[in-house]
């Protein structure tokens, strides 16, 4: 976790992302992030990668975990298909 963002700020951002329709998928080490981003994008998802923290209420023993500054959480959101009016405007309506 960078010094610019506290655990509470990251948790608040997590809640905001979920409220915006993002789904928290899982947490992964940085060397695997690109692989999963590419996989989800190929499946038609928007992808966000954010710092990871574990809320103290979930597991107080992890509050000072060294992995918190390292791990990344992957969020996805289905890319909305074009609306009928967008298809007509683009000339793609059949």
ABEGO torsion letter per residue (X at the ends): XBAABBAAAAAAAAAAAAAAGBBBABBBBAAAAAAAAAAAAAAGBBBBBBBBBBBAAABAAAAABAAAAABBBBBBBBBBBBBAAAAAAAGABX
